[in-house]
Structures are given as C-alpha cells and as structure tokens.
Amino acid sequence: MPYTGKPSGACQICKQRHVKCDETRPACLKCIKAKRICPGYIEGLDLVLRDQNQVAKAGAERRQKARAQKIYLNASSSASLSASSSRSESSTSSSSSASSPFTDDGLIVYSSLAESRDSYAHTFFVSAYVLGPRDIRTDHGFLELLPYLFDKLPSDPVLSSSLAVLCHCYFGAWNPSIRNAENFEVQQSYSKALSALRYALKNPRHCVTDELLMAVCILNFFEYTTSALTSRPREDHHVDGATALVKQRGSKKMKSDLSKRLLIAVRHDIVNKALSRSKPVDDAPEIWDDPSEDMPYNPATSLDFIGRDTANLIAKAAEHGLPPNSYPLDNQIHTNILLEAEALDARYAQWAEEVPTEWLPFSVPRDSIPQEVLDAGVNNHYCHIYSHTSVCSTWNAWRVQRMRILGLLADYQEIESKADAILHIQRLADDIHASIPYMLGNKVKPGGMHDMDYVYPSIPGHSVPASHYPTAAAYGGLNLWVPMRAILDYRRYMRGDQILFTVQQFHRIMKLYDVRNSQ
C-alpha cells in the first residue's frame, strides 16, 4: 500500500480553499465567521482508508506517460535516421504518427485504463432516470431536481454517498453481469450514507439544508426500489426521516424554488405511505402550510391532496370498526363516512375532467394491436396509448386512489349502489390492464434499456417515438407494481379473468426485472 502522506483533518470548504482549518467541531470557526454552512469533517476511518486505487492509478499514469514519451521519441528518431527516400520518410512519418499516444492538444490517452464502476453507475443512472424526457406536469419535485445540486456533491458526503447508493442499485439491476440491486457496492455505499447522515443530523445547521433533505429523499427512493425488486415488504424509515426534517425546518421557511419542490416530494411520499398502510396522514401545519402562493403545483401534485383526504377517511373507517357489507349504517358517524366517500369520489371524477387534453389516453382496438404484443398479454378488447410514460403512471395512481374510495363505497352502500361501485372498480382495473401493452410492449424476458427491437402498440398511422423505448424500459414495470397490487387487494370485487391476468403479468414483470421473491 503506497504511503500517501498524513491525511488532512480539515473541513471540506477549507480544503477546497487551501486555507488552514482550526478543525473546531461541529463547525470550524472560519466557516462560522464567513457565515457559511460548514460541511463538516470526513470520519477518521475514511481518512485512513483513502482510496489507494486512485493513488496507484496516478502513479501508473505518470510512469506510463514517461515510457510512452520515451518510446515515441525513440521511434521518431529511428524513423528519421533510417529514411532513405521521400516515400519511406512519408511511410515512417505516417507510422510514427499513428502509433503516437498524444492527441493534437497534447493530451495522452491510454486504452488500458478503464473507467471505474462508480463512473459507469453514475452516468447510467443520471442519463436514464434523471435527464431522460418527461412531462414536467407530472413532476413531484424529486429526481428532476438533482442537476441543481450536482455542484454540491464534492463537498457534501451525505448527498454524494446517498446518490451513489441509488446509482449502484439501478446499475446493478440492469447490468447483465450483476443483475442484483443489492450488490456489494450498494451495501458499501449505503453503510457510508447512513454514517454520514447520522453525523450530519448532529449539526442543527445541516438539518435545515436542501442537500440533506434531498439525500433522505434519495434513500427513501432506494427503499422503494429494493422492496419492489426483491418483492419484500417496504420499510418507510426514510419517509419518517424526511417528515421529521420538514417539521423541524417548517414549510413556511422553505421559500426557494428548490425547497418548495422538495416539500412537494416529501408530501407525495407521506401520502403514498399512508395510502399503502391505511393509516392517517400527518396533518402537521409545518408540512401542509404552503410557504407562498406561487407553489409549483400541477395535475399530479393536486392528486396528492385528494389522496391525503382519501387516506384519512380510510383510516377513520378502520378506527370506527366498519365491517364490510355493513349496510344499513347504524349511527351518524358511519353515515358521515359514507357521505365523505361520495364527495371524494366526485373530486376524483372532477380531476379526470380537468387534466390537459393531451393527457387523455388514446384507445387502440384489439385488431390494431401488433400480434407480438397480443401474444405477450392483452386482457381487453383495447389498449391505451399515452403521451408519455409519466402520464400513464399518473393516471394509474389516480385509478388506484379512486379504487380505494370505491371499495369503501362498495363495502357500505346498499345493494343497488354497491353494484355500481363494483362495476366502476372493474373498469378501473381494465384500464390499468390496458396500460400494460404501452408500458411493456412484447417483452417477456430481460433485455437492454436501449433495445429498439421490442414491439409496442401505437396510434394507427403513427410510429412509436424513439424516446419511448428507454423510458418504458426504465419505468414501465416498476411503475406497474403498485397498480397491480391494488387490483389483487380488491380481488373480492374483480372478475375471474382480471385476477388471472394480473397474476400472470406479475410473474412477467418479476421475470423482466429479475425480481427475487423473498416472501
């Protein structure tokens, strides 16, 4: 192991500015005096165990450059001395130029030095999941904000290590030689991220930064991904952590555009957690009071407010012990719950009427669907085409939420109204099934993200956009996971063919994404 010198214990800002740091903890005096947020210190163990590969690589580059220069100069000298004709001189010059390791701008390139897996993982994740095309009206204020924080990564160990967890997770899941979302790099990065997070939480100044909140949101997204790719019950530790950070900070103080969007992201996660667990939403004003009137809301974020009320009503019904099929209701509380459910269903219907026109799904009849797609799985006499996969996912989120309210109505309404609610639930399930061909095409086995050989349905007379292939591969199956589970949750109201098709498509998605069933 090469000796790299005594490691510096200075904070990251003092290191970057090349000034002496007093190493006062938790924040150095220079940063405090300059009214900067001190990023803190790297743990002693990390200083001792610095990446020796980088040191060795730098030494190898210096030695190889020296050897290459020597070889190049010797080859040029020999060529000029042995040249006996203009033809041979030209040939020798051309040969020497071709073998030169130098470029026109004086840089030297080595084919033997490969990029690190870290670089590949970050490049893959950012290009596929962060910078890919999307409809901004479906944004929930999370991944699309990462580019605004890239400049913070070198000086923020919590944010950088959290992002590394997510990058290695998705890179490992897609890499044919790994096919494991919880590989060694993921476990190593996750351990570092948690250590850095615990240390940062000790500093009150860190607890109110956008960088720390983003890091916790990233770790929450990692929890969701691994639970889906391992078919394992989801833990919501980081949702609770993000909630606590927002409460401590107070939504009224989150006035920058970045802070507002992160607040929207945390609200979205809080609602999803409550809906999945049939628990009430934390209604603390520190979370739900808007910091200003110009909040960047869109159709997708407005759906979160209806979802919040839906989760609270379902939790209220469970609290008062409403048994299924309990009509006629025997007290005023139960009657009020039923009235609130009807009002919420009307709000869902209104949301669908007010979405942008281009969001409306285009229905393709069965005889216009490619045979390869039909063979892979189509349960209806139609399928839907959307303007973007994110729009499709938003519609499916709406269907799942409305299905929960209709399930409440089906449980507690009289027979005639109960039949109408059940029929509506089945139609929502049919529309979720109709989105599967658009999301998965004819895929029945794992493949590459940018593979253009797959077949997708399209609007008659139009071709499938080139951007749909990588986007559907990246998000398609994972974004179908929750809607498919919702159908099985309400299997008591589904037709037999719907249950069978849902189970078949679940197995298909598990095969496509190499999901490990840990249950």
NUSE-921794 format. One line per field, with one value per residue (C-alpha): x, y negated, z negated; residue number from 1; residue in one letter. Coordinates in nm, 4 decimals. Example, Ala and Ser with C-alpha at 12.3 -4.5 7.8 and 13.67 -1.06 7.14 Angstrom:
<rs>
x: c(1.2300/1.3670)
y: c(0.4500/0.1060)
z: c(-0.7800/-0.7140)
n: c(1/2)
res: c(A/S)
</rs>
This chain:
<rs>
x: c(0.0000/0.1623/0.2203/0.0001/0.1150/-0.0559/-0.4259/-0.5705/-0.8470/-0.9693/-1.3330/-1.4208/-1.4520/-1.1125/-0.9608/-1.1089/-0.9908/-0.6448/-0.6545/-0.5658/-0.8664/-0.8931/-1.0892/-1.3370/-1.6377/-1.9122/-1.8300/-1.4964/-1.4637/-1.3573/-1.6880/-1.8863/-1.7091/-1.7704/-2.1381/-2.1059/-2.2534/-1.9582/-1.9907/-1.8132/-1.5309/-1.4633/-1.4532/-1.1098/-1.1520/-1.2332/-0.9195/-0.7018/-0.8621/-0.8442/-0.8885/-0.5467/-0.6571/-0.6571/-0.3056/-0.1822/-0.3583/-0.1965/0.1475/0.0825/-0.0254/0.2943/0.5144/0.3236/0.3357/0.7117/0.7526/0.5235/0.7177/1.0458/0.9137/0.7651/1.0861/1.2994/1.0637/1.0656/1.4448/1.4958/1.2492/1.4215/1.7706/1.6711/1.4708/1.6377/1.3635/1.0683/0.8371/0.9952/1.0048/0.6359/0.5619/0.7725/0.6177/0.2715/0.3529/0.5008/0.2012/-0.0393/0.1431/0.1743/-0.0125/-0.0572/-0.3559/-0.3367/-0.3922/-0.1071/-0.3214/-0.2248/-0.4798/-0.4374/-0.6649/-0.5510/-0.7005/-1.0727/-1.3338/-1.4327/-1.7627/-1.8607/-1.8377/-2.0387/-2.3063/-2.3488/-2.3526/-2.6082/-2.8470/-2.8331/-2.8794/-3.1591/-3.3553/-3.2677/-3.2090/-3.4498/-3.7551/-4.0627/-4.3792/-4.2980/-4.6644/-4.6134/-4.3140/-4.3284/-4.0147/-3.7524/-3.5236/-3.5616/-3.4035/-3.0764/-2.8931/-2.9375/-2.7342/-2.4563/-2.2145/-2.2717/-2.1704/-1.7912/-1.8362/-2.1417/-2.0656/-2.4307/-2.5670/-2.2839/-2.2949/-2.6766/-2.6693/-2.4021/-2.6395/-2.9130/-2.6756/-2.5181/-2.8616/-3.0008/-2.6733/-2.6502/-3.0123/-2.9605/-2.6051/-2.6310/-2.3155/-2.4580/-2.8401/-2.8538/-2.9945/-2.8296/-2.4768/-2.1591/-2.1187/-2.4751/-2.4223/-2.0919/-2.2380/-2.5469/-2.3326/-2.1354/-2.4516/-2.6058/-2.2851/-2.2632/-2.6341/-2.6062/-2.3153/-2.4912/-2.8034/-2.5961/-2.5437/-2.8584/-2.7333/-2.7226/-3.0759/-3.2247/-3.0424/-3.1922/-2.8967/-2.9760/-3.3471/-3.2638/-3.0299/-3.3068/-3.5500/-3.2921/-3.2581/-3.6380/-3.6500/-3.3829/-3.6049/-3.8941/-3.6766/-3.5272/-3.8652/-4.0053/-3.7042/-3.6977/-4.0764/-4.0146/-4.2395/-4.1321/-3.9727/-4.0566/-3.7769/-3.6615/-4.0149/-4.0374/-3.6939/-3.7888/-4.1114/-3.9167/-3.6755/-3.9609/-4.1292/-3.8088/-3.7485/-4.1100/-4.2715/-4.3084/-3.9297/-3.8934/-3.9243/-3.6705/-3.7903/-3.5761/-3.7117/-4.0725/-4.0252/-3.8596/-4.1533/-4.3891/-4.1770/-4.1966/-4.5737/-4.6078/-4.4131/-4.6160/-4.9441/-4.8221/-4.7130/-5.0486/-5.2452/-5.0377/-5.0782/-5.4357/-5.3070/-5.3930/-5.1660/-4.9624/-5.1568/-4.8985/-4.9120/-4.5314/-4.5834/-4.9010/-4.8950/-4.7698/-4.4649/-4.6025/-4.8848/-4.6711/-4.6237/-4.5305/-4.8413/-4.9529/-5.2164/-5.0001/-4.9360/-5.3030/-5.3807/-5.1760/-5.4222/-5.7147/-5.5038/-5.4348/-5.8074/-5.8656/-5.6050/-5.7529/-6.1049/-5.9980/-5.8118/-6.1194/-6.3405/-6.0969/-6.0801/-6.4577/-6.4645/-6.6793/-6.7157/-6.7586/-7.1149/-7.2486/-7.5361/-7.7652/-7.5361/-7.6435/-7.5077/-7.4329/-7.0541/-7.0859/-7.3302/-7.0896/-6.8046/-7.0185/-7.1059/-6.7382/-6.6513/-6.9106/-6.7688/-6.4156/-6.5292/-6.6767/-6.3403/-6.1650/-6.4146/-6.3547/-5.9753/-6.0133/-6.2248/-5.9737/-5.6479/-5.4793/-5.6399/-5.3155/-5.3155/-5.6275/-5.5425/-5.5957/-5.7815/-5.6414/-5.8783/-5.7550/-5.7330/-5.4823/-5.2516/-4.9405/-4.9633/-4.6369/-4.7925/-5.1117/-4.9059/-4.7254/-5.0529/-5.3628/-5.6709/-5.9181/-6.0515/-5.8370/-5.5187/-5.4311/-5.1594/-5.0376/-4.8338/-4.5618/-4.4929/-4.5057/-4.8580/-4.9560/-4.8180/-5.0115/-5.3335/-5.2690/-5.2061/-5.5450/-5.7085/-5.5588/-5.6704/-6.0211/-6.0398/-5.9804/-6.2697/-6.4985/-6.4018/-6.5214/-6.8492/-6.8921/-6.8449/-7.1036/-7.3645/-7.6997/-7.7227/-7.8036/-7.5323/-7.2910/-7.3287/-7.2483/-6.9347/-6.8148/-6.8669/-6.6651/-6.3841/-6.3684/-6.3491/-6.0572/-5.8827/-5.9464/-5.7860/-5.4809/-5.4535/-5.4904/-5.1768/-4.9579/-4.9010/-4.7951/-4.5517/-4.4127/-4.4751/-4.3947/-4.1225/-4.1250/-3.7604/-3.4886/-3.3224/-3.1265/-3.2677/-3.1995/-3.3001/-3.5088/-3.6131/-3.9109/-4.2604/-4.5008/-4.8541/-4.9004/-5.1739/-5.2755/-5.0808/-4.8108/-4.4807/-4.3589/-4.1364/-3.7717/-3.7675/-4.0376/-3.8091/-3.5595/-3.8243/-4.0652/-3.7786/-3.6636/-4.0002/-4.2585/-4.2570/-4.1679/-4.4473/-4.6978/-4.6102/-4.8401/-5.1431/-5.1229/-5.1054/-5.4103/-5.6104/-5.5219/-5.6029/-5.9595/-5.9809/-6.3120/-6.4658/-6.2745/-6.3813/-6.2001/-6.0239/-5.8929/-5.7390/-5.5821/-5.4368/-5.2985/-5.1176/-4.9766/-4.8485/-4.6979/-4.4891/-4.3982/-4.2725/-4.0781/-3.9044/-3.8353/-3.6742/-3.5262/-3.7284/-3.6207/-3.9211/-3.8108/-4.1560)
y: c(0.0000/-0.3289/-0.5980/-0.8966/-1.1301/-1.2383/-1.2876/-1.6332/-1.6655/-1.9997/-2.0586/-2.0254/-2.4002/-2.4819/-2.2005/-2.3432/-2.6973/-2.5675/-2.7511/-2.6284/-2.4926/-2.5113/-2.1807/-2.3027/-2.0716/-2.0557/-2.3552/-2.5283/-2.8920/-3.0119/-2.8935/-3.0407/-3.3745/-3.3820/-3.2882/-2.9721/-2.6330/-2.4189/-2.0799/-1.9087/-1.6600/-1.3237/-1.0495/-0.9475/-0.5947/-0.7288/-0.9447/-0.6489/-0.4235/-0.6674/-0.5245/-0.3775/-0.2783/-0.6459/-0.6913/-0.3791/-0.4836/-0.8280/-0.6711/-0.4272/-0.7128/-0.9071/-0.6055/-0.5074/-0.8634/-0.8744/-0.5376/-0.6478/-0.9704/-0.7796/-0.5224/-0.7948/-0.9984/-0.6912/-0.5784/-0.9220/-0.9445/-0.5986/-0.6683/-0.9907/-0.8315/-0.5277/-0.7192/-0.6872/-0.8172/-1.0511/-0.7508/-0.5767/-0.9035/-0.9545/-0.5992/-0.6229/-0.9563/-0.8178/-0.5083/-0.7126/-0.9445/-0.6527/-0.4972/-0.8235/-0.8223/-1.2006/-1.3964/-1.7326/-1.9220/-1.7453/-1.5027/-1.1399/-0.8587/-0.5066/-0.2315/-0.0064/-0.2292/-0.1592/-0.3821/-0.2940/-0.1267/-0.4365/-0.6460/-0.3963/-0.3698/-0.7464/-0.8059/-0.5290/-0.6417/-1.0132/-0.9656/-0.7084/-0.8301/-1.1957/-1.3581/-1.1459/-1.3001/-1.3560/-1.5604/-1.8298/-1.8411/-1.5007/-1.6124/-1.5523/-1.7528/-1.4827/-1.3273/-1.6145/-1.8429/-1.6519/-1.8508/-2.1656/-2.0007/-1.8392/-2.1163/-2.0273/-1.6622/-1.7010/-1.8858/-1.7016/-1.3451/-1.2705/-1.3709/-1.2117/-0.8789/-0.8659/-0.9241/-0.6548/-0.4076/-0.4738/-0.4754/-0.1404/0.0029/-0.0671/0.0015/0.3382/0.4211/0.3502/0.4778/0.8319/0.9395/0.8319/0.8367/0.7536/0.4308/0.5018/0.5779/0.5126/0.1541/0.0779/0.2189/0.0355/-0.2957/-0.2548/-0.1986/-0.5140/-0.7117/-0.6148/-0.7003/-1.0391/-1.1001/-1.0227/-1.2626/-1.5391/-1.5128/-1.6129/-1.9559/-2.1738/-2.3780/-2.0712/-1.9713/-2.2721/-2.2367/-2.1260/-1.8938/-1.6867/-1.6680/-1.5581/-1.2908/-1.1476/-1.1524/-0.9602/-0.6970/-0.6677/-0.6073/-0.3415/-0.1714/-0.1689/-0.0284/0.2555/0.3527/0.3796/0.5648/0.8125/0.8454/0.7544/0.5502/0.1890/0.0105/-0.3575/-0.4760/-0.7478/-0.8779/-0.9319/-1.0941/-1.3359/-1.4183/-1.4987/-1.7234/-1.9211/-1.9577/-2.0804/-2.3231/-2.4335/-2.4573/-2.8347/-2.8702/-2.6657/-2.9614/-2.8904/-2.7141/-2.4116/-2.3958/-2.4178/-2.1301/-1.9180/-1.9933/-1.8651/-1.5493/-1.4802/-1.5367/-1.2885/-1.0231/-1.0858/-1.0358/-0.7188/-0.5720/-0.6481/-0.5018/-0.1827/-0.1229/-0.2533/-0.4984/-0.8663/-1.1325/-1.3503/-1.6771/-1.8949/-2.2553/-2.2512/-2.0083/-2.1255/-2.5043/-2.6487/-2.8768/-3.1078/-3.1436/-3.0524/-2.6842/-2.4858/-2.2687/-2.0601/-1.7905/-1.5238/-1.7190/-1.8180/-1.4467/-1.4196/-1.6441/-1.4191/-1.1194/-1.2763/-1.3056/-0.9538/-0.8051/-0.9906/-0.8699/-0.5064/-0.5258/-0.6834/-0.3997/-0.1432/-0.3286/-0.3147/0.0530/0.0515/0.4152/0.4833/0.5201/0.3402/0.1554/0.0186/-0.2010/-0.2183/-0.5541/-0.9051/-0.8548/-0.5750/-0.7763/-1.0719/-0.8465/-0.7285/-1.0871/-1.1884/-0.8940/-1.0038/-1.3575/-1.2285/-1.0136/-1.3267/-1.5037/-1.2174/-1.2423/-1.6173/-1.5674/-1.3404/-1.6024/-1.8822/-1.7156/-1.8549/-1.7292/-1.5671/-1.3573/-1.1690/-0.8092/-0.7050/-0.3749/-0.1314/0.1546/0.5100/0.5663/0.2754/0.4109/0.5926/0.9700/0.9856/0.7598/0.9669/1.2806/1.1176/1.0306/0.8213/0.8826/0.6449/0.5655/0.2493/0.0947/-0.2649/-0.4892/-0.7896/-1.0987/-0.9799/-0.7011/-0.9514/-1.0498/-0.6826/-0.6358/-0.9399/-0.8021/-0.4670/-0.6440/-0.8151/-0.4782/-0.3166/-0.6010/-0.6089/-0.2315/-0.2635/-0.5092/-0.2971/0.0033/-0.1858/-0.2677/0.0916/0.2149/-0.0107/-0.1098/0.0517/0.3299/0.1194/-0.1396/0.1376/0.2986/-0.0330/-0.0795/0.2754/0.2223/-0.1003/0.0774/0.3402/0.0707/-0.0906/0.2472/0.2925/-0.0462/0.0476/0.3676/0.1571/-0.0377/0.2750/0.3116/-0.0549/-0.0078/0.3393/0.3957/0.7534/0.8039/1.1430/1.1695/0.9303/0.7108/0.3899/0.0496/-0.0920/0.2191/0.0985/0.4491/0.4637/0.4001/0.1510/0.0603/-0.2806/-0.5097/-0.3861/-0.5794/-0.6852/-0.5258/-0.4664/-0.7605/-0.6613/-0.8089/-0.5636/-0.2583/-0.3538/-0.5359/-0.2417/-0.0062/-0.2233/-0.2909/-0.0600/0.2484/0.0752/-0.1793/0.1020/0.2707/0.0697/0.0656/0.4432/0.4975/0.2742/0.4970/0.8004/0.6102/0.5722/0.9181/0.9683/0.7288/0.8397/1.0737/1.4056/1.3120/0.9930/1.1802/1.4417/1.1813/0.9743/1.2744/1.3661/1.0136/1.0042/1.3089/1.1453/0.8294/1.0339/1.2167/0.8956/0.7229/1.0353/0.9767/1.2014/1.3219/1.3011/1.3510)
z: c(0.0000/0.1076/-0.1523/-0.0737/-0.3457/-0.6638/-0.5924/-0.6450/-0.9012/-0.7661/-0.6736/-0.3057/-0.2374/-0.3913/-0.1852/0.1346/0.0478/-0.0587/-0.3899/-0.7359/-0.9224/-1.3039/-1.2938/-1.5553/-1.5831/-1.4819/-1.2555/-1.2029/-1.3118/-0.9666/-0.8168/-1.1047/-1.0740/-0.6970/-0.7584/-0.5531/-0.6345/-0.7335/-0.5573/-0.8473/-0.8507/-0.6964/-0.9578/-1.0738/-0.9421/-0.5949/-0.6092/-0.6950/-0.4366/-0.1492/0.1977/0.2653/0.6144/0.7155/0.5791/0.7569/1.0769/1.0679/1.0233/1.3069/1.5326/1.4625/1.5315/1.8442/1.9760/1.9272/2.1045/2.3869/2.4387/2.4452/2.6936/2.9100/2.9198/2.9920/3.2686/3.4295/3.4124/3.5625/3.8387/3.9453/3.9424/4.1439/4.4045/4.7483/4.9732/4.9640/4.9888/4.6927/4.4979/4.5617/4.4612/4.1465/4.0508/4.1018/3.8995/3.6154/3.6133/3.5998/3.3065/3.1133/2.7820/2.7986/2.9280/3.1060/2.7815/2.6044/2.4038/2.3720/2.3957/2.2530/2.3681/2.0829/1.8088/1.7777/1.6200/1.2648/1.1914/0.9938/1.3118/1.5138/1.2431/1.2064/1.5822/1.6370/1.3647/1.4415/1.8162/1.7837/1.4801/1.4243/1.7627/1.9664/2.1368/1.9204/1.8944/1.6356/1.5328/1.3697/1.1612/0.7884/0.7146/0.6695/0.9318/1.1758/0.9124/0.8837/1.1556/0.9431/0.6680/0.8712/0.7744/0.4066/0.4441/0.3924/0.0619/-0.0724/-0.1875/-0.2732/0.0670/0.2644/0.0805/0.0972/0.4709/0.5041/0.3358/0.5908/0.8890/0.7981/0.7211/1.0689/1.2469/1.0708/1.1520/1.5248/1.5704/1.7188/1.5350/1.1962/1.2024/0.8345/0.6924/0.3562/0.4740/0.2763/0.3997/0.2919/-0.0566/-0.0945/0.0249/-0.1931/-0.5007/-0.4235/-0.3558/-0.6892/-0.8758/-0.7056/-0.7688/-1.1404/-1.1722/-0.9754/-1.1905/-1.4937/-1.3391/-1.3533/-1.0587/-0.8374/-0.9306/-0.7508/-0.4185/-0.0882/-0.0370/-0.3456/-0.2618/0.0927/-0.0421/-0.2624/0.0328/0.2367/-0.0361/-0.0526/0.3240/0.2748/0.0142/0.2609/0.5408/0.3373/0.1937/0.5477/0.6898/0.4006/0.3525/-0.0089/-0.2414/-0.2255/-0.5177/-0.5487/-0.7762/-0.5396/-0.4775/-0.8520/-0.8477/-0.5696/-0.7541/-1.0712/-0.8795/-0.7218/-1.0611/-1.2208/-0.9382/-0.8911/-0.5486/-0.5859/-0.5744/-0.2540/-0.0186/0.2552/0.5686/0.4852/0.1288/0.2478/0.4891/0.2233/-0.0075/0.2624/0.2946/-0.0792/-0.0822/0.2046/0.0125/-0.3041/-0.1154/0.0567/-0.2750/-0.4364/-0.1452/-0.1343/-0.5084/-0.5524/-0.8113/-0.8581/-0.7095/-0.9417/-0.9135/-1.0911/-0.9622/-0.9379/-0.6474/-0.4759/-0.5121/-0.1837/-0.2187/0.0529/0.3004/0.6019/0.5216/0.8379/0.8380/1.1370/1.2030/1.0422/0.7225/0.6921/0.6871/0.3668/0.1828/0.2774/0.1797/-0.1607/-0.2317/-0.0997/-0.3334/-0.6309/-0.5508/-0.5104/-0.8420/-1.0031/-0.8804/-1.0193/-1.3514/-1.3930/-1.3080/-0.9980/-0.8909/-0.5187/-0.3919/-0.6995/-0.5304/-0.6679/-0.8749/-1.2354/-1.3516/-1.2335/-1.2268/-0.9761/-0.7662/-0.7611/-0.6454/-0.3553/-0.2604/-0.2708/-0.0457/0.2097/0.2018/0.2572/0.5486/0.7060/0.6622/0.8428/1.1277/1.1481/1.1581/1.4614/1.6369/1.5781/1.6903/2.0046/2.3240/2.4403/2.1242/2.2286/2.3250/2.6855/2.7129/2.9717/3.0708/3.0398/3.4158/3.4407/3.1686/3.3040/3.2747/3.0776/2.8122/2.8074/2.7509/2.4577/2.2861/2.3534/2.1418/2.3044/2.6480/2.6398/2.5035/2.4201/2.5647/2.3634/2.4415/2.2009/1.9534/1.6660/1.7740/1.7813/1.4288/1.3043/1.4488/1.2794/0.9484/0.9928/1.0659/0.7565/0.5291/0.6719/0.6436/0.2698/0.2301/0.4450/0.2357/-0.0702/0.1055/0.2227/-0.1326/-0.2943/-0.0361/0.0303/0.2874/0.5966/0.5315/0.4307/0.7758/0.9456/0.7316/0.8095/1.1824/1.1650/0.9767/1.2503/1.5192/1.3388/1.3279/1.7015/1.7701/1.5596/1.7658/2.0843/1.9881/1.9713/2.3502/2.3660/2.0773/2.1564/2.5269/2.6248/2.3640/2.1979/2.0878/1.9646/2.2228/2.2696/2.1853/2.5325/2.7280/3.0254/3.1326/2.8992/3.0317/2.8740/2.9777/3.1368/3.2595/3.6075/3.8706/3.6213/3.5241/3.1704/3.0585/3.0215/2.6697/2.5579/2.5767/2.3000/2.0938/2.0939/2.0134/1.7229/1.5613/1.7180/1.4993/1.1738/1.2134/1.2737/0.9455/0.7162/0.9520/0.9982/0.6239/0.5788/0.8134/0.6031/0.2836/0.4149/0.5683/0.3883/0.6403/0.9516/1.2289/1.2511/1.5760/1.4142/1.1218/1.3506/1.5895/1.3013/1.1547/1.4978/1.5556/1.2073/1.2963/1.6263/1.4540/1.1987/1.4845/1.6806/1.3839/1.2256/0.9086/0.6237/0.4288/0.0661/-0.0828)
n: c(1/2/3/4/5/6/7/8/9/10/11/12/13/14/15/16/17/18/19/20/21/22/23/24/25/26/27/28/29/30/31/32/33/34/35/36/37/38/39/40/41/42/43/44/45/46/47/48/49/50/51/52/53/54/55/56/57/58/59/60/61/62/63/64/65/66/67/68/69/70/71/72/73/74/75/76/77/78/79/80/81/82/83/84/85/86/87/88/89/90/91/92/93/94/95/96/97/98/99/100/101/102/103/104/105/106/107/108/109/110/111/112/113/114/115/116/117/118/119/120/121/122/123/124/125/126/127/128/129/130/131/132/133/134/135/136/137/138/139/140/141/142/143/144/145/146/147/148/149/150/151/152/153/154/155/156/157/158/159/160/161/162/163/164/165/166/167/168/169/170/171/172/173/174/175/176/177/178/179/180/181/182/183/184/185/186/187/188/189/190/191/192/193/194/195/196/197/198/199/200/201/202/203/204/205/206/207/208/209/210/211/212/213/214/215/216/217/218/219/220/221/222/223/224/225/226/227/228/229/230/231/232/233/234/235/236/237/238/239/240/241/242/243/244/245/246/247/248/249/250/251/252/253/254/255/256/257/258/259/260/261/262/263/264/265/266/267/268/269/270/271/272/273/274/275/276/277/278/279/280/281/282/283/284/285/286/287/288/289/290/291/292/293/294/295/296/297/298/299/300/301/302/303/304/305/306/307/308/309/310/311/312/313/314/315/316/317/318/319/320/321/322/323/324/325/326/327/328/329/330/331/332/333/334/335/336/337/338/339/340/341/342/343/344/345/346/347/348/349/350/351/352/353/354/355/356/357/358/359/360/361/362/363/364/365/366/367/368/369/370/371/372/373/374/375/376/377/378/379/380/381/382/383/384/385/386/387/388/389/390/391/392/393/394/395/396/397/398/399/400/401/402/403/404/405/406/407/408/409/410/411/412/413/414/415/416/417/418/419/420/421/422/423/424/425/426/427/428/429/430/431/432/433/434/435/436/437/438/439/440/441/442/443/444/445/446/447/448/449/450/451/452/453/454/455/456/457/458/459/460/461/462/463/464/465/466/467/468/469/470/471/472/473/474/475/476/477/478/479/480/481/482/483/484/485/486/487/488/489/490/491/492/493/494/495/496/497/498/499/500/501/502/503/504/505/506/507/508/509/510/511/512/513/514/515/516/517/518/519)
res: c(M/P/Y/T/G/K/P/S/G/A/C/Q/I/C/K/Q/R/H/V/K/C/D/E/T/R/P/A/C/L/K/C/I/K/A/K/R/I/C/P/G/Y/I/E/G/L/D/L/V/L/R/D/Q/N/Q/V/A/K/A/G/A/E/R/R/Q/K/A/R/A/Q/K/I/Y/L/N/A/S/S/S/A/S/L/S/A/S/S/S/R/S/E/S/S/T/S/S/S/S/S/A/S/S/P/F/T/D/D/G/L/I/V/Y/S/S/L/A/E/S/R/D/S/Y/A/H/T/F/F/V/S/A/Y/V/L/G/P/R/D/I/R/T/D/H/G/F/L/E/L/L/P/Y/L/F/D/K/L/P/S/D/P/V/L/S/S/S/L/A/V/L/C/H/C/Y/F/G/A/W/N/P/S/I/R/N/A/E/N/F/E/V/Q/Q/S/Y/S/K/A/L/S/A/L/R/Y/A/L/K/N/P/R/H/C/V/T/D/E/L/L/M/A/V/C/I/L/N/F/F/E/Y/T/T/S/A/L/T/S/R/P/R/E/D/H/H/V/D/G/A/T/A/L/V/K/Q/R/G/S/K/K/M/K/S/D/L/S/K/R/L/L/I/A/V/R/H/D/I/V/N/K/A/L/S/R/S/K/P/V/D/D/A/P/E/I/W/D/D/P/S/E/D/M/P/Y/N/P/A/T/S/L/D/F/I/G/R/D/T/A/N/L/I/A/K/A/A/E/H/G/L/P/P/N/S/Y/P/L/D/N/Q/I/H/T/N/I/L/L/E/A/E/A/L/D/A/R/Y/A/Q/W/A/E/E/V/P/T/E/W/L/P/F/S/V/P/R/D/S/I/P/Q/E/V/L/D/A/G/V/N/N/H/Y/C/H/I/Y/S/H/T/S/V/C/S/T/W/N/A/W/R/V/Q/R/M/R/I/L/G/L/L/A/D/Y/Q/E/I/E/S/K/A/D/A/I/L/H/I/Q/R/L/A/D/D/I/H/A/S/I/P/Y/M/L/G/N/K/V/K/P/G/G/M/H/D/M/D/Y/V/Y/P/S/I/P/G/H/S/V/P/A/S/H/Y/P/T/A/A/A/Y/G/G/L/N/L/W/V/P/M/R/A/I/L/D/Y/R/R/Y/M/R/G/D/Q/I/L/F/T/V/Q/Q/F/H/R/I/M/K/L/Y/D/V/R/N/S/Q)
</rs>
